[in-house]
């Protein structure tokens, strides 16, 4: 499959990247590792006039621990992050989700910023143009209705970042820079909740950094997938436990992660939390596994992840 | 076994290894000819529709478009992708037309274009105006046979080209024997429509020049493909040349034509070379898949001591839109049951039904993989009922030398299954582990299964092979053979056979292959025949060449030919080894003989074998089942295989280990999901095959006792690798958690559901 034609610009700074974006009147896509963007371009699921490469922005390539935060530049590769000693020592859940992301070859290419801002996936969306034309365009392609759930007016394609779940469980924040200025917000707040427009970001905004409060945690990441070697999650649960309680983040099902703060760690609270996650999970037939099964697995993995931490602590 | 061998039995590097690892090997995909055009196929978006009109006039005038072909441009002929039709005197059912008036599956070709580049070719496809009259479509065999179901082919009543037909039955009435049985097990099994999933997508290049059609193809059966293409385009066979470069796919996909007819039609019309290369999604959705035996109903009965009484089975093939190999797949499923165990009687039927899916052809383990699943699962079940260890049953009741082969009149020529079972049981720790208690969230289990396959489908099918050896003046020689060449390692193995007979080194044999203009006729590669059949031809030709060399040497060394031997490129008198002549000296004298005695050493051998030499195998699985998620992890896999003789053990192990991966994929997750005739799993991200990292600890143990009919005692190994993962894993799952899974893939969801049903009151 060949790439469509587009203009290519390589930015040396965040400001220059935003300027390029403006040059093309917003018809530009940012490129980091490219592991998510390239297939989208080849499938013509994205047809930008320009691709603005962020890989040359040196300042986004560092990891630093100071002022009570671990700050991670968006250009840091998943592989480097996975091998960072502070991440290993302080944030085991992140270490596990990084390890569970794709395969090492792609971990060396993909960046943490790109991983968080990856597009949602659906078995009827990530297809060739010929396939989609024959099937008819769905909501996410600008059509009238969902192809998976007839008559549905909302797209429930799956957000498949493993690391967003662990970062949210760790109460991570993200810094955004855009034509309208800079801001910092909780990672869980950047999602729109709608699969056809996944992120509630302003036009041209760039995710520049992620920061996690420097507090040691215990953590477990549980992921349902067909093959352990490479696949996207079909349901996943991240749990981080700190002194003041456990935060659970559920993903892989639907367009946005869901957060659950556990008030207690007794069997009843864990069961109730898992049941709530099961009730909330909006699984639809948009992957190779059935929605019923994926929902059940949200509950099973939730309990498994929390109980694993609890038993480790004993 | 004769252990005085110098080349056979050695782990030599595959002849094509260097080319492949350095990226210089040539595949259809990277062939580039001057002026070559890009060919693209226009496909029906409807699962079933009449093609009312195809108008290419707008596309024709697009700059860069060189040819458009529709049904008007090709001779209207009934044909089939299944070139194996020529292996039977009466042929197999042919039911296709190039660009037919009706589209019968989503993707059925309607027209094709050739243009100077891919973008223009794609644009031209969009400009072709096709008027369809959509028809109701049918997607399951149960729906297809209902009264009033849409008619896929007019000639096939009830969409049933092959109504239930008994084949190769023997013994008395099975129903009477079931009455005598002390234990009976029966069940209905279903399998998914496995995709061969080669690394190289379908690709073909065609060039029509000077009245000759040259076709580069991934086909495993080059000579029969030539015959079909010659017929299709009204050319004599001699005017068609089929070249098979290295193929990055195979696994049976190359036993049927794919994009060749479209490349040919375009090349003939354009008068320029044309390459047709399918995209991954096009390849998965349009290359005909594994023979799809969608349903197996099987029943077996045994006495309380295990003695096998009767086996009854019915195989239903979902043919898809065209027959190709649906019926033969069911037929082989049936035949492969005959040899394994000493059943007193067998009654088996096949049936094939048309639907509006892509047609199905063949994949490694043709039919046998599916019947092994049913048979070996049910054997496990009766063993439990009569309280017999599954290994003991198999040791006691498998067939042996001289007993029934698959095909009437054939007999088993060798059998090493006892050794396979014993070696495997010991390696995996069968008896110790079986005794362990099962508890906890993750539970472990062990499973075993057995099979007897074939080494070529003779005498049922024509399995004609030729080999030619030609000596050069330096004592080296060229070996002309024509197997399908898809990375299985056959070429080097054939060279080892020739080198052994001729006293040469492995690298002294220069291989000429993959070109119908250069080599003798060969059926090619299917039914695990390559080494056994072509190997026999090579050995025979080498023996002839050897006799010619010795005859010539006899004059030079002044000793009778029968007292001479060849070793290390030297001919010598057996009891006076110092009396010798270099092979190069003899060979040179045959070519440059100024005394009017020129006669180059050229040997040709034809074989058309009739013997049945089954390879036997036992497969052992250890699995761990997660009772909360239903996820099955294969902890360990062991293949123990009676290959007769491993000509190159490294190649044999490679074949078996590749099969292990395919078998585990088929067992646990390869799942062709289709909705309304549309393939959902049309890429490696959705149709998941195991990667190297997904493989469990696995081992291959070879049993080599020699077969009296095979070259140096060798039997086949081509397909054997992927038969037993499905039944052995199914049996191991039962051992671990007590549920029998009868549908493939054995997904976590199916296992969880079965666990729930088991515990439900």
Interface residues (C-beta under 8 A of the other chain):
Chain A: X1 X2 X103 X123 X124 X126 X127 X128 X130 X131 X133 X134 X135 X224 X226 X227 X228 X229 X230 X231 X288 X289 X290 X292 X293 X296 X297 X300 X301 X304
Chain B: X43 X45 X106 X118 X119 X279 X280 X281 X282 X628 X629 X669 X671 X673 X678 X680 X681 X682 X685 X686 X688 X690 X691 X692 X693 X694 X747 X748 X749 X752
